[in-house]
Amino acid sequence: MFKDVACLGLWTQDFRLEIRVGLSSPPLPISLYFFVPANPVSLLISPSPSTSLLSLSINGDAAHGGGGGGVLRVGAPPEDVRGRLKGLMATLRSEFGGPAFDPHITVVGATRLHPAAAVEMLRSAAAALSPYPARVASVARGGFFYQCVYLLIDPSPEVVEASAHCCRHFGYQSSTPYMPHLSLLYGDLTDEEKERARRRVEELDKEICGLSFQISELALYKTDTEDKSLASWEKVEVCHLENK
C-alpha cells in the first residue's frame, strides 16, 4: 500500500509542528506531534487495517490537565564571579535551607522545546552575541519559591538586548516585562525569613551591590519546576560568547 517514509517539521514563533507519516504495508500509525510551549499535545492518527477510517487519540499535558517536566530555559552564568557567588549561596543554604544550583541570570524563561532543537537555537543565538557587562543593582526578595532571595541586575541596554536577542531565536514571548535577576536562594520561606536572608546577603558581602562582571557564556538548562529538590535539573549545553 505505502512504500516510503515521509517526515515534515515546521517551526514558527508560536509552536513547533512535527508531522511524521509512517508509510508501509501493513499501514503503520500516522503520528502528528504538536508542541505548544505551555501545553505540548501529541495527536496519534492510526489507519484501521480493515477499513478506511482513522482513529484519533490525544496524549500530553493538555490532555491530562497540565503537569511539569521537560521545561528548558537559558541562563547566563557569571563566570568571573562564580566562586564568590557560590560561596555566598552555600552560606545562605546552611542557614535557611534550600537546594543547591549554579548561579545564573535568567535570559530566556521556561519554554517547552525538543532539546536538540533548543541546542541549535542556543548555538545560533550565541554565535551572534558578544560578551556583555552586568551589574548588581540591589538585593531583593520575591514572592515564590524560585524568586526567594536574588540579586536584581541593572536592566542596562546590553542586558535587555541580550535577552531580547535570545528570545527571538527561541521564539519566546514573556507575559511579563523582563526582570534580569540572579537567584541566590530558593525556598518556601516566610516574609520575615526572606527579609532576614536578604539582609544576611548584605552582611556577608558588603560590596555585593554595585558588583560588575562580564557575561561570557550562555547555558541551556532542562528543568522541572515541580521538582523543588532540583535533582532532575540538567545543564544541557554551554556556549561561550566571542567578541565580534
FENGI-V917871 format. One record per backbone hydrogen bond with DSSP energy under -0.5 kcal/mol. CO is the residue of the C=O (numbers start at 1). NH is the residue of the N-H. E is the energy in kcal/mol with one decimal. If there is no record, write none. Layout:
co->[CO CO]
nh->[NH NH]
e->[E E]
//
This chain:
co->[6 8 10 14 15 15 16 16 17 18 18 19 19 20 20 21 21 22 22 29 29 30 31 31 32 32 33 33 34 34 35 40 40 41 42 43 43 44 44 45 45 46 53 55 57 59 60 61 62 70 71 72 73 74 74 75 75 76 77 77 78 79 81 82 83 84 85 86 87 88 89 90 91 92 93 104 104 105 108 111 111 114 115 116 117 118 119 120 121 122 123 124 125 126 129 132 134 135 136 138 140 144 145 145 147 148 149 149 150 150 151 151 152 152 154 156 157 158 159 160 161 162 163 164 165 166 167 167 168 180 181 182 185 185 187 190 191 192 193 194 195 196 197 198 199 200 201 205 208 211 213 214 214 215 216 218 219 219 220 220 221 221 222 223 224 226 227 230 234 234 237 239]
nh->[21 19 17 37 12 17 18 35 10 20 33 8 21 22 31 6 23 24 28 22 31 45 20 33 34 43 18 35 36 41 16 61 62 34 59 32 45 46 57 30 47 55 48 46 44 42 64 66 65 113 223 111 221 107 108 77 219 105 79 216 81 82 85 86 87 88 89 90 91 92 93 94 95 96 97 106 183 76 74 72 113 118 119 120 121 122 123 124 125 126 127 128 128 129 242 215 213 154 210 152 150 147 148 187 142 142 184 185 140 152 153 182 137 138 156 160 161 162 163 164 165 166 167 168 169 170 171 172 171 153 106 151 148 149 189 194 195 196 197 198 199 200 201 202 203 204 205 208 211 136 134 80 216 132 241 239 75 221 236 237 73 223 234 71 227 228 230 233 222 236 220 218]
e->[-2.0 -3.2 -2.9 -0.6 -2.3 -0.5 -0.5 -2.5 -3.1 -0.6 -2.6 -3.0 -0.6 -0.6 -1.5 -1.6 -0.7 -0.6 -0.5 -0.7 -0.7 -2.6 -2.3 -0.5 -0.5 -2.7 -2.4 -0.6 -0.6 -3.0 -2.2 -0.7 -1.1 -2.3 -3.0 -2.6 -0.6 -0.6 -1.7 -2.9 -0.5 -2.3 -2.1 -2.1 -2.6 -3.6 -1.3 -3.8 -0.7 -0.5 -4.0 -2.3 -2.9 -3.0 -1.8 -0.6 -3.1 -1.8 -1.7 -0.5 -1.4 -1.0 -2.3 -2.8 -2.0 -1.6 -2.7 -2.2 -1.7 -1.9 -2.3 -1.9 -1.2 -2.8 -2.2 -0.6 -0.6 -2.5 -1.8 -3.1 -0.7 -2.5 -2.4 -1.7 -2.0 -2.5 -2.5 -2.3 -2.6 -2.8 -2.0 -0.8 -0.8 -1.5 -0.6 -3.2 -2.5 -3.0 -2.2 -2.8 -2.6 -1.9 -0.8 -1.6 -1.0 -1.6 -2.8 -1.8 -3.1 -0.6 -0.5 -2.3 -3.2 -1.3 -2.6 -2.7 -2.4 -2.0 -1.7 -2.4 -2.8 -2.0 -2.9 -2.0 -1.5 -1.9 -0.7 -2.6 -0.7 -2.3 -1.2 -2.9 -0.6 -1.6 -1.0 -2.7 -2.2 -2.0 -2.5 -2.7 -2.4 -2.0 -1.7 -1.3 -1.6 -2.8 -2.3 -1.8 -1.7 -2.8 -2.6 -0.6 -0.7 -1.7 -3.1 -3.1 -2.6 -0.5 -2.8 -1.2 -2.1 -0.6 -2.5 -1.8 -2.0 -1.1 -1.3 -1.1 -3.5 -0.7 -3.0 -2.7]
//
